[in-house]
Amino acid sequence: MKEVPKFYLGDVVQTKKKHPCGGDRWEIVRLGADIRIKCMECGRQVLLPRIKFEKSIKKILERGDS
């Protein structure tokens, strides 16, 4: 059985693809069925379905509140 990754508010994650501004570091600002992430370079926020978000993550760089 595949392990489901745990995410917390304030986590900083690295994505597989870069944002158009050139950044690939994102902070998680909302959790639920959809996850809102904020680009650490330009501050733009994006709302993604959880499944799409989990597929686009390369690794967790920093842990937020657990």
One Martini backbone bead per residue (centre of mass of N, CA, C, O) as a GRO file, in nm:
protein
   66
    1MET     BB    1   0.097   0.036   0.022
    2LYS     BB    2   0.069   0.366  -0.017
    3GLU     BB    3   0.209   0.649   0.104
    4VAL     BB    4   0.083   0.929   0.261
    5PRO     BB    5   0.153   1.243   0.257
    6LYS     BB    6   0.241   1.494   0.487
    7PHE     BB    7   0.091   1.811   0.543
    8TYR     BB    8   0.169   2.153   0.638
    9LEU     BB    9   0.154   2.445   0.752
   10GLY     BB   10   0.445   2.609   0.611
   11ASP     BB   11   0.547   2.443   0.408
   12VAL     BB   12   0.834   2.380   0.199
   13VAL     BB   13   0.835   2.327  -0.152
   14GLN     BB   14   0.933   2.134  -0.435
   15THR     BB   15   0.906   2.145  -0.777
   16LYS     BB   16   0.937   2.013  -1.090
   17LYS     BB   17   0.831   2.283  -1.186
   18LYS     BB   18   0.854   2.598  -1.289
   19HIS     BB   19   0.780   2.907  -1.256
   20PRO     BB   20   0.768   3.182  -1.461
   21CYS     BB   21   0.964   3.341  -1.249
   22GLY     BB   22   1.173   3.077  -1.153
   23GLY     BB   23   1.036   2.935  -0.925
   24ASP     BB   24   1.032   2.620  -0.689
   25ARG     BB   25   0.920   2.759  -0.426
   26TRP     BB   26   0.669   2.662  -0.177
   27GLU     BB   27   0.396   2.764   0.028
   28ILE     BB   28   0.173   2.648   0.257
   29VAL     BB   29  -0.167   2.808   0.321
   30ARG     BB   30  -0.368   2.557   0.243
   31LEU     BB   31  -0.590   2.299   0.359
   32GLY     BB   32  -0.742   2.013   0.182
   33ALA     BB   33  -0.878   1.925  -0.104
   34ASP     BB   34  -0.736   2.189  -0.137
   35ILE     BB   35  -0.428   2.362  -0.232
   36ARG     BB   36  -0.250   2.642  -0.116
   37ILE     BB   37   0.010   2.822  -0.287
   38LYS     BB   38   0.324   3.009  -0.245
   39CYS     BB   39   0.546   3.193  -0.396
   40MET     BB   40   0.876   3.283  -0.296
   41GLU     BB   41   0.936   3.500  -0.521
   42CYS     BB   42   0.635   3.659  -0.606
   43GLY     BB   43   0.354   3.563  -0.432
   44ARG     BB   44   0.189   3.379  -0.581
   45GLN     BB   45  -0.131   3.216  -0.591
   46VAL     BB   46  -0.236   2.863  -0.576
   47LEU     BB   47  -0.504   2.636  -0.665
   48LEU     BB   48  -0.507   2.284  -0.583
   49PRO     BB   49  -0.553   1.976  -0.616
   50ARG     BB   50  -0.423   1.735  -0.424
   51ILE     BB   51  -0.333   1.534  -0.645
   52LYS     BB   52  -0.175   1.736  -0.821
   53PHE     BB   53   0.016   1.831  -0.599
   54GLU     BB   54   0.149   1.552  -0.528
   55LYS     BB   55   0.269   1.515  -0.825
   56SER     BB   56   0.444   1.805  -0.822
   57ILE     BB   57   0.632   1.699  -0.601
   58LYS     BB   58   0.964   1.655  -0.501
   59LYS     BB   59   1.010   1.817  -0.212
   60ILE     BB   60   1.073   1.878   0.127
   61LEU     BB   61   1.241   2.148   0.278
   62GLU     BB   62   1.026   2.253   0.500
   63ARG     BB   63   0.879   2.264   0.813
   64GLY     BB   64   0.608   2.328   0.974
   65ASP     BB   65   0.337   2.286   1.142
   66SER     BB   66   0.245   1.972   1.325
   0.00000   0.00000   0.00000
